[in-house]
Amino acid sequence: MVPVTQTFRTHSPAETQALGAVLAQAVQPGQVIALVGDLGAGKTTFVQGLAAGLGVQGRVASPTFMLANEHRTPSGLRLLHIDTYRLGDAAAEASGFGMEEIVDDATAIVAIEWADRIAPLLPADHLRIEFFLAPDDEDVRELQVCASGPCSVLAMEKLAAAWSA
């Protein structure tokens, strides 16, 4: 399947969170969301919105030092929030702690920050969201969403339809 790409633009951290919340309504358990972008680009902000949209209660922070945080919704759905920034040989270390099993978990939604560092371990069907900072406005983000696989294409189509509504 040829990947499908769409670009979204947000104008504030709150709007970046709102886009994440809209995506929450479009994804299903088993979805892997690969987040890519520079420090401060909005990856964690986006996941905070995703978590809120899923109904996660409590604080959602970057798991940079913990490597992974698990959040549960009131219905019991799990959001696994992973950050590979601090891994040395990221793919090897991630493989060592079971990343292949994590991304194959059909009962959870998995959001991975710095996912480009473990690209070989990502499933064929995943959403890749790349964050770009606007050079002239520190609050503006361009998010390029690339869907690979039928589940991810469907999620992206739902996101695009809901965001434009």
Backbone bond lengths (Angstrom), bond angles and torsions (degrees), N, CA, C in turn:
res aa  C-N    CA-C-N  psi(-1)  N-CA   C-N-CA  omega(-1)  CA-C   N-CA-C  phi
1 M - - - 1.443 - - 1.534 108.91 -
2 V 1.301 116.53 135.90 1.456 122.35 178.58 1.526 108.23 -79.35
3 P 1.339 117.91 129.09 1.472 119.52 178.43 1.530 111.83 -59.80
4 V 1.320 115.73 146.92 1.454 123.14 179.16 1.522 107.08 -112.45
5 T 1.334 116.72 133.58 1.462 121.05 -176.14 1.528 111.51 -122.87
6 Q 1.318 115.11 142.11 1.460 121.62 175.67 1.530 107.49 -143.81
7 T 1.328 116.20 145.00 1.462 121.43 -179.24 1.523 110.23 -111.41
8 F 1.338 115.08 136.26 1.456 123.15 177.30 1.524 107.33 -120.92
9 R 1.313 116.37 150.04 1.469 120.91 179.48 1.523 108.31 -125.98
10 T 1.328 116.15 129.86 1.461 120.73 176.03 1.527 108.33 -118.20
11 H 1.320 115.96 153.21 1.458 121.02 -172.91 1.519 114.34 -116.85
12 S 1.333 116.74 6.11 1.464 121.06 178.49 1.525 108.29 -164.73
13 P 1.342 116.79 161.91 1.466 118.19 174.06 1.529 111.91 -58.04
14 A 1.320 117.20 -38.43 1.470 120.16 179.44 1.527 111.03 -62.58
15 E 1.314 117.04 -37.53 1.467 120.38 178.83 1.535 110.65 -72.00
16 T 1.319 117.71 -33.92 1.465 120.86 175.09 1.529 109.73 -64.43
17 Q 1.337 116.27 -41.73 1.464 119.74 175.51 1.524 110.80 -63.91
18 A 1.314 117.11 -39.95 1.464 120.99 179.76 1.522 111.13 -61.63
19 L 1.331 116.99 -39.44 1.470 120.17 177.69 1.526 109.84 -63.76
20 G 1.329 116.97 -40.67 1.463 120.51 175.73 1.515 111.92 -61.13
21 A 1.341 116.46 -40.59 1.464 120.70 179.14 1.522 111.47 -65.21
22 V 1.318 116.89 -36.54 1.470 120.57 177.09 1.524 109.57 -66.90
23 L 1.334 117.04 -41.50 1.470 119.36 177.49 1.520 110.92 -60.59
24 A 1.325 117.24 -35.12 1.467 120.65 -179.87 1.524 111.82 -55.82
25 Q 1.315 116.49 -32.85 1.461 120.40 -179.40 1.528 112.08 -79.92
26 A 1.333 116.62 -10.01 1.464 120.77 -176.11 1.523 113.35 -103.78
27 V 1.336 117.62 -16.71 1.463 120.38 -175.43 1.518 111.32 -96.14
28 Q 1.312 114.18 159.67 1.455 122.85 178.80 1.526 108.95 -121.72
29 P 1.335 118.01 159.62 1.461 119.26 173.54 1.527 109.93 -53.41
30 G 1.316 115.55 140.79 1.453 121.26 -176.31 1.520 112.58 100.54
31 Q 1.345 116.61 -11.25 1.465 120.85 -179.07 1.520 110.73 -74.21
32 V 1.322 116.45 132.55 1.460 123.07 173.34 1.521 107.67 -108.92
33 I 1.336 115.24 128.95 1.463 122.38 -180.00 1.517 107.07 -117.17
34 A 1.317 115.99 112.19 1.463 123.06 -177.84 1.522 108.62 -96.09
35 L 1.325 116.69 114.75 1.459 122.30 -175.93 1.527 109.73 -104.00
36 V 1.329 115.74 129.28 1.458 122.25 -175.60 1.520 108.88 -132.81
37 G 1.327 116.86 136.95 1.459 120.37 177.23 1.514 110.98 162.93
38 D 1.304 115.85 163.76 1.458 121.81 -179.68 1.522 111.32 -65.00
39 L 1.341 115.65 167.21 1.455 121.09 172.30 1.525 108.75 -56.42
40 G 1.327 116.30 134.61 1.455 120.57 178.30 1.506 115.28 78.43
41 A 1.323 117.07 9.99 1.461 120.15 -176.67 1.521 113.45 -78.93
42 G 1.326 117.64 -17.27 1.463 119.52 177.48 1.520 115.05 117.93
43 K 1.312 118.38 9.84 1.465 121.10 -177.53 1.533 111.81 -61.19
44 T 1.335 116.49 -50.98 1.462 119.74 -179.37 1.523 110.72 -66.97
45 T 1.316 117.42 -39.44 1.465 121.60 177.22 1.526 109.87 -57.25
46 F 1.320 116.54 -43.18 1.457 121.64 178.64 1.533 110.46 -62.51
47 V 1.327 116.98 -44.30 1.468 120.55 -179.47 1.530 110.31 -65.72
48 Q 1.323 117.91 -34.07 1.459 120.15 175.59 1.528 110.00 -59.96
49 G 1.318 117.26 -41.81 1.460 120.72 176.80 1.514 112.01 -67.10
50 L 1.320 116.29 -41.52 1.466 121.20 177.05 1.522 109.73 -57.87
51 A 1.327 116.10 -47.68 1.463 120.80 -179.74 1.526 111.17 -61.90
52 A 1.328 116.42 -45.34 1.467 119.89 178.95 1.523 110.64 -60.74
53 G 1.328 116.56 -41.96 1.459 120.78 179.28 1.519 113.11 -65.01
54 L 1.322 116.23 -26.95 1.466 121.02 177.01 1.525 111.95 -82.90
55 G 1.345 116.43 -12.57 1.461 120.61 -179.38 1.515 114.25 96.17
56 V 1.321 117.66 12.37 1.465 120.93 178.62 1.523 108.82 -64.12
57 Q 1.315 116.13 132.25 1.463 122.52 176.90 1.525 108.36 -96.12
58 G 1.296 117.78 148.66 1.454 120.95 174.79 1.513 113.11 93.56
59 R 1.323 113.94 -179.21 1.462 122.87 -174.06 1.530 111.43 -77.43
60 V 1.314 115.71 135.13 1.464 121.80 174.35 1.517 106.42 -116.90
61 A 1.328 115.81 114.25 1.462 121.58 -178.87 1.522 108.94 -122.93
62 S 1.311 115.58 162.72 1.456 120.07 178.54 1.523 110.00 -63.00
63 P 1.308 117.95 133.01 1.466 120.67 178.39 1.537 112.52 -87.80
64 T 1.325 117.25 33.26 1.462 121.30 -175.67 1.520 112.13 -51.61
65 F 1.317 117.94 -45.58 1.460 120.29 -176.97 1.524 112.65 -91.01
66 M 1.321 117.51 -19.96 1.462 121.89 179.27 1.530 111.10 -91.69
67 L 1.300 117.65 -20.19 1.451 126.72 -175.63 1.521 112.60 79.61
68 A 1.338 117.13 -43.15 1.467 119.12 -179.40 1.522 110.04 -148.69
69 N 1.313 115.70 140.89 1.460 122.94 172.42 1.518 107.47 -124.35
70 E 1.313 115.28 140.88 1.461 120.60 175.15 1.516 107.98 -111.45
71 H 1.320 115.52 129.23 1.457 122.15 177.26 1.525 107.35 -119.91
72 R 1.319 116.21 143.19 1.465 120.80 178.42 1.522 110.51 -118.16
73 T 1.310 113.10 141.71 1.464 119.43 175.17 1.526 107.91 -85.56
74 P 1.326 118.00 165.73 1.468 119.92 176.69 1.535 112.72 -56.69
75 S 1.329 117.20 -28.34 1.466 120.25 179.73 1.527 112.51 -83.61
76 G 1.347 116.78 -5.01 1.458 119.84 178.15 1.516 114.53 98.79
77 L 1.325 118.41 -4.49 1.462 121.19 177.12 1.522 108.77 -64.40
78 R 1.316 116.34 139.60 1.460 121.05 -179.52 1.525 110.66 -102.48
79 L 1.326 114.91 136.00 1.457 122.83 169.35 1.516 105.87 -110.24
80 L 1.316 117.07 116.89 1.456 121.96 176.63 1.521 107.68 -98.92
81 H 1.323 115.88 117.65 1.464 122.57 -176.97 1.524 106.93 -110.42
82 I 1.321 115.94 114.08 1.465 122.57 -173.52 1.516 109.59 -118.99
83 D 1.328 115.69 144.53 1.465 121.84 178.19 1.529 107.66 -132.17
84 T 1.323 116.60 117.19 1.469 120.14 -177.37 1.527 112.93 -99.18
85 Y 1.339 117.75 11.15 1.466 121.91 -175.07 1.526 112.69 -57.05
86 R 1.306 118.45 -41.83 1.459 121.89 -173.72 1.523 113.95 -87.27
87 L 1.308 118.33 -0.14 1.465 119.74 178.93 1.526 109.61 -75.95
88 G 1.331 116.59 135.62 1.468 120.74 178.44 1.518 110.50 -68.53
89 D 1.312 116.46 -82.20 1.465 122.08 173.18 1.528 104.79 -88.72
90 A 1.321 114.96 83.86 1.459 121.93 -166.95 1.523 113.79 -52.92
91 A 1.320 117.56 -48.78 1.469 119.47 -176.88 1.524 110.77 -63.99
92 A 1.317 117.39 -43.10 1.466 120.51 -179.51 1.525 111.00 -66.88
93 E 1.332 117.30 -45.35 1.459 120.41 -179.40 1.525 111.30 -67.00
94 A 1.317 117.05 -40.39 1.467 120.33 178.75 1.522 110.52 -64.73
95 S 1.308 115.92 -39.23 1.458 119.81 176.83 1.523 110.27 -63.00
96 G 1.321 115.41 -37.12 1.461 120.70 -179.55 1.519 113.77 -65.39
97 F 1.330 118.34 -29.18 1.466 118.95 178.02 1.526 112.14 -99.82
98 G 1.319 117.81 12.63 1.461 120.65 171.24 1.514 116.25 92.26
99 M 1.322 117.46 30.19 1.470 119.68 -178.56 1.527 111.94 -58.97
100 E 1.327 117.22 -35.19 1.469 119.03 -179.98 1.524 110.84 -59.78
101 E 1.334 117.10 -40.02 1.461 120.54 178.87 1.526 110.71 -70.42
102 I 1.327 116.14 -37.63 1.466 119.75 -179.02 1.529 110.29 -63.30
103 V 1.318 117.67 -47.82 1.469 119.60 -176.62 1.530 111.92 -74.20
104 D 1.311 117.43 -12.79 1.463 120.97 175.71 1.526 112.47 -96.73
105 D 1.335 117.92 5.42 1.454 122.49 -177.40 1.528 109.64 -74.74
106 A 1.304 116.23 107.38 1.470 121.21 -177.04 1.519 112.47 -77.90
107 T 1.334 117.74 -1.05 1.463 120.39 -178.10 1.525 112.42 -104.59
108 A 1.322 117.81 2.12 1.468 120.83 -176.21 1.518 110.67 -134.31
109 I 1.309 115.44 158.44 1.460 122.37 168.05 1.523 105.35 -99.32
110 V 1.317 117.07 129.59 1.458 121.92 -174.85 1.526 109.21 -116.03
111 A 1.340 116.09 121.76 1.462 122.25 176.42 1.523 107.59 -114.55
112 I 1.336 116.49 121.83 1.462 121.15 -174.65 1.519 110.04 -118.78
113 E 1.338 116.33 115.18 1.460 121.01 174.16 1.528 108.52 -81.50
114 W 1.334 115.62 145.48 1.468 122.95 -176.82 1.532 110.15 61.13
115 A 1.318 116.28 37.63 1.462 122.09 -175.57 1.523 113.29 -64.78
116 D 1.335 117.38 -22.27 1.466 119.17 178.11 1.522 111.12 -62.44
117 R 1.328 118.33 -22.31 1.457 122.43 -179.72 1.525 111.91 -73.27
118 I 1.328 116.82 -18.62 1.465 120.44 179.82 1.530 110.97 -125.03
119 A 1.312 116.76 26.71 1.475 121.90 -174.97 1.531 113.99 -47.98
120 P 1.340 120.02 -40.68 1.466 118.51 -179.29 1.530 114.10 -63.50
121 L 1.319 117.16 -18.33 1.463 120.53 -177.95 1.530 113.30 -93.03
122 L 1.321 117.03 -7.66 1.464 119.96 -178.99 1.524 110.51 -73.78
123 P 1.335 116.63 145.92 1.469 118.63 177.23 1.530 110.24 -70.51
124 A 1.295 116.14 159.74 1.467 120.65 -179.52 1.530 110.85 -60.23
125 D 1.312 117.24 -38.16 1.461 122.04 -179.57 1.531 108.44 -95.75
126 H 1.319 117.09 101.14 1.460 121.89 177.61 1.523 110.18 -154.02
127 L 1.317 115.44 160.72 1.462 121.90 173.90 1.524 107.34 -98.34
128 R 1.302 116.95 127.65 1.465 121.71 173.67 1.524 106.51 -108.26
129 I 1.328 116.02 124.32 1.457 120.70 178.92 1.516 107.13 -119.43
130 E 1.330 114.77 115.36 1.457 120.38 179.39 1.521 108.83 -104.57
131 F 1.330 115.40 130.09 1.456 123.42 -175.55 1.521 109.71 -102.26
132 F 1.326 115.39 129.19 1.462 121.54 177.64 1.521 108.80 -123.10
133 L 1.325 116.06 133.68 1.459 122.06 177.20 1.519 109.19 -84.38
134 A 1.318 116.88 137.42 1.464 120.39 174.43 1.527 107.84 -72.83
135 P 1.318 117.93 132.72 1.468 119.92 -176.67 1.526 113.80 -67.16
136 D 1.320 117.40 -22.64 1.458 120.36 -174.33 1.530 114.60 -108.60
137 D 1.349 118.56 -0.61 1.463 121.05 -178.47 1.524 108.62 -151.90
138 E 1.322 117.03 113.72 1.459 121.34 -174.22 1.526 114.34 -66.24
139 D 1.321 118.63 -15.01 1.461 121.07 179.63 1.529 113.50 -93.04
140 V 1.314 117.63 -16.83 1.461 121.10 -175.83 1.531 110.14 -84.72
141 R 1.319 114.55 132.23 1.464 121.57 177.47 1.524 108.41 -126.03
142 E 1.302 115.07 142.41 1.454 120.90 169.38 1.520 105.61 -111.22
143 L 1.323 116.00 123.84 1.452 121.70 -179.18 1.520 108.38 -111.84
144 Q 1.301 115.37 116.09 1.456 120.72 179.13 1.530 107.08 -98.77
145 V 1.316 115.80 113.99 1.460 122.24 -176.68 1.520 108.52 -102.48
146 C 1.308 115.28 124.34 1.457 121.35 179.14 1.526 108.33 -119.92
147 A 1.309 116.02 120.12 1.463 121.77 -178.76 1.524 109.92 -102.82
148 S 1.311 114.81 124.51 1.466 121.70 176.58 1.518 107.70 -116.86
149 G 1.283 117.75 113.39 1.455 121.27 179.07 1.515 112.49 106.07
150 P 1.319 117.05 156.50 1.463 121.42 -172.35 1.524 114.89 -63.44
151 C 1.320 118.99 -40.10 1.476 120.23 179.87 1.518 110.52 -65.94
152 S 1.329 116.32 -41.12 1.459 120.59 -179.03 1.517 111.63 -70.54
153 V 1.317 117.85 -37.61 1.467 120.60 176.69 1.524 109.78 -62.78
154 L 1.314 116.98 -43.58 1.469 120.60 178.31 1.531 110.74 -61.61
155 A 1.327 117.23 -43.68 1.471 120.75 178.67 1.521 110.59 -62.09
156 M 1.331 117.43 -42.62 1.455 120.03 -179.85 1.528 111.41 -66.55
157 E 1.318 117.39 -38.68 1.462 120.26 177.62 1.531 110.86 -62.81
158 K 1.334 116.51 -41.57 1.470 120.88 178.11 1.526 110.16 -65.33
159 L 1.341 116.57 -40.91 1.463 120.99 178.08 1.521 110.40 -60.72
160 A 1.319 116.66 -48.71 1.471 121.22 -177.71 1.523 110.74 -61.46
161 A 1.329 117.14 -43.02 1.459 120.58 -179.16 1.529 111.41 -66.12
162 A 1.325 116.96 -42.67 1.457 120.18 -179.24 1.522 111.88 -71.11
163 W 1.331 117.21 -37.49 1.480 120.89 -178.18 1.522 111.14 -68.67
164 S 1.323 116.30 -35.11 1.461 118.73 -177.80 1.526 112.41 -81.81
165 A 1.328 116.20 -13.45 1.481 120.40 -177.82 1.510 113.04 -74.00
